[in-house]
Amino acid sequence: MGEPVDVTRAKLLDAAHDLLVERRGTEPSVAELCARAGVNVAMVSYCFGGKRQLLDAVLDRTVVGVVAQLDALEALGLTPVETLRRHVAGVIQNYLHYPYAVALGERLGDPDGRLAAAFAQPLLAFHTRLLERGAATGDFRAGVDPALFFATLVGMCEFFFSARTWMAAATGSDVDAALVARFTRHCEALVLTGLGT
C-alpha cells in the first residue's frame, strides 16, 4: 500500500519549494519535481490536479505562513518602532526563505483575486494600522501611504534577492548571511528614518 495522500502532497510541496529556491524561481518540470519528492509523476495530477495547481499550493502555503507571522507580531503589543523594526527584518527573512514567491505569483497570475485577498489585503491592513498607530504616538510622520510603503519595502527586498549577481558585484560579496544582516540593518535604518517625524 502506498503512503497517505497528505504525505505525498507535502513531499511535492517541499520539492517544489526547494527546487524553486535552488533555481532562483525557474520552474522545474513535473518529472524533476517528482524525482526530488521520490513519487510517481501521476501524483502531481492526483494530489493537485496539475503542475499549475501545485505551484498555486506552494504560494498558498507561503502566504499562510507570512500572514500568521504578521498576526503573531501584532499580538506582541510592541511599540510602533519596534514592531516596524521586526517587520522589516521579517520581510527580509521571508525573501531569504521564499525568494521566488513574488515572481512566481506574477507569472501564474491571480485571475480570481484569491492571492491578493489572502496576502496583499492583510499586509496592507497591517501596514495601515501600524503607520496610523505610529503617527498617533508621534513616532512616524502622518500621511504615509500604506500601499506605497508596501511597494517600497517589498521593492527593496525584491531587487536585493532577485539581482544576486549585481549585488555580488556591487558589494564584493555573495548574498550570504553576513550581507543579509547588513542589508537588514540598512533597511531598518532607512525605513525608520524615512518614517520619522
C-alpha positions in Angstrom: 0.0 0.0 0.0 1.3 3.5 -0.8 1.8 6.4 1.5 -1.1 8.6 2.5 -2.0 11.4 0.1 -1.2 14.1 2.6 2.3 12.8 3.0 2.8 12.7 -0.8 1.3 16.1 -1.1 3.7 17.5 1.5 6.7 15.9 -0.3 5.7 17.5 -3.6 5.2 20.9 -1.9 8.6 20.6 -0.3 10.3 19.5 -3.5 8.7 22.4 -5.4 9.8 24.9 -2.8 13.4 23.5 -2.7 13.8 23.5 -6.5 12.3 27.0 -6.9 14.9 28.3 -4.3 17.8 26.4 -5.9 16.9 27.6 -9.4 16.1 31.2 -8.3 12.5 30.9 -9.4 12.9 28.9 -12.6 10.0 26.4 -12.6 11.0 22.8 -12.5 9.3 20.2 -14.7 6.9 17.7 -13.3 9.5 14.9 -13.8 12.0 17.0 -11.8 9.5 17.7 -9.0 8.6 14.0 -8.7 12.2 12.8 -8.8 13.0 15.2 -6.0 9.9 14.1 -4.0 10.5 10.4 -4.7 7.0 9.9 -6.1 5.4 8.9 -9.4 4.7 11.7 -11.9 1.0 10.8 -11.8 0.9 12.0 -8.2 1.0 15.7 -9.3 -2.3 15.3 -11.1 -3.7 13.1 -8.4 -2.8 15.4 -5.4 -3.2 18.8 -7.1 -4.8 18.5 -10.5 -1.6 19.6 -12.3 1.6 21.5 -12.1 -0.1 24.9 -12.1 -2.2 23.9 -9.1 0.9 22.5 -7.3 2.6 25.9 -7.8 -0.5 27.7 -6.6 -0.4 25.5 -3.5 3.2 26.4 -2.9 2.2 30.1 -2.9 -0.8 29.4 -0.7 1.4 27.7 1.9 3.9 30.6 1.8 1.1 33.2 2.1 -0.5 31.4 5.1 2.9 31.4 6.9 3.6 35.1 6.2 0.1 36.2 7.4 0.5 34.1 10.5 3.8 35.9 11.2 2.1 39.3 10.9 -0.7 38.3 13.3 1.9 37.0 15.8 3.9 40.2 15.6 0.9 42.4 16.1 -0.2 40.3 19.1 3.1 41.1 20.9 1.9 44.6 21.6 5.2 46.3 20.9 5.8 49.9 20.2 5.3 51.0 16.6 9.1 51.5 16.2 9.9 48.0 17.5 7.0 46.4 15.5 8.3 48.1 12.3 11.9 47.1 13.0 10.9 43.4 13.5 8.6 43.6 10.5 11.3 44.8 8.2 13.6 42.0 9.4 10.8 39.5 9.0 10.1 40.6 5.4 13.8 40.2 4.6 13.9 36.7 6.2 10.8 35.7 4.2 12.5 36.8 1.0 15.5 34.8 2.0 13.3 31.7 2.5 10.9 32.3 -0.4 12.8 34.4 -3.0 10.6 33.1 -5.8 7.2 34.0 -4.3 6.5 37.4 -5.9 7.9 36.5 -9.3 6.0 33.1 -9.3 2.8 34.9 -8.3 3.2 37.3 -11.2 3.9 34.5 -13.7 1.0 32.4 -12.5 -1.4 35.4 -12.3 -4.3 35.9 -9.9 -7.4 35.8 -12.1 -9.8 35.3 -9.3 -8.1 37.7 -6.9 -7.5 34.9 -4.4 -3.9 35.7 -3.7 -4.5 39.4 -3.4 -7.2 38.7 -0.9 -5.1 36.3 1.1 -1.8 38.2 1.1 -1.9 41.8 -0.2 -5.0 42.9 1.7 -3.9 41.6 5.1 -0.4 43.1 4.6 -1.9 46.4 3.5 -4.3 46.4 6.6 -1.3 45.6 8.9 0.7 48.5 7.4 -2.3 50.8 7.7 -2.7 50.0 11.4 1.0 50.2 12.1 1.5 53.5 10.3 -1.6 55.1 11.9 -0.5 53.9 15.4 3.0 55.2 14.8 1.6 58.6 13.7 -0.7 58.7 16.8 2.3 58.1 19.1 4.4 60.7 17.3 6.9 58.0 16.2 6.1 58.3 12.5 5.0 61.2 10.4 1.3 61.3 9.5 0.0 60.7 6.0 2.4 57.9 4.8 0.6 56.0 2.1 0.4 52.3 3.2 0.3 51.0 -0.4 3.4 53.0 -1.4 5.1 52.0 1.9 4.4 48.3 1.0 5.9 48.9 -2.5 9.0 50.5 -1.1 9.7 47.7 1.4 8.9 44.9 -0.9 10.7 46.6 -3.8 14.0 46.8 -1.8 13.8 43.2 -0.9 12.7 42.0 -4.4 15.8 43.7 -6.0 18.2 42.5 -3.4 17.2 38.9 -3.6 16.5 38.7 -7.4 19.6 40.6 -8.6 22.2 38.4 -6.8 24.8 38.8 -9.5 24.5 42.6 -9.4 24.6 42.6 -5.6 27.7 40.5 -5.5 29.4 42.9 -8.0 28.3 45.9 -6.0 29.2 44.6 -2.6 32.1 42.3 -3.4 30.3 39.5 -1.6 27.8 36.8 -2.4 24.4 37.2 -0.8 25.3 35.3 2.3 24.3 35.6 6.0 26.6 38.5 6.6 25.4 40.5 3.7 21.7 39.8 4.6 22.4 41.0 8.1 24.0 44.2 6.7 21.0 44.7 4.4 18.6 44.2 7.3 20.3 46.9 9.4 20.4 49.2 6.4 16.7 48.8 5.6 15.7 49.1 9.2 17.6 52.4 9.5 16.4 53.7 6.1 12.7 52.9 6.8 12.7 54.2 10.3 14.5 57.4 9.4 12.2 57.9 6.4 9.1 57.5 8.5 10.4 59.6 11.4 8.7 62.8 12.4 
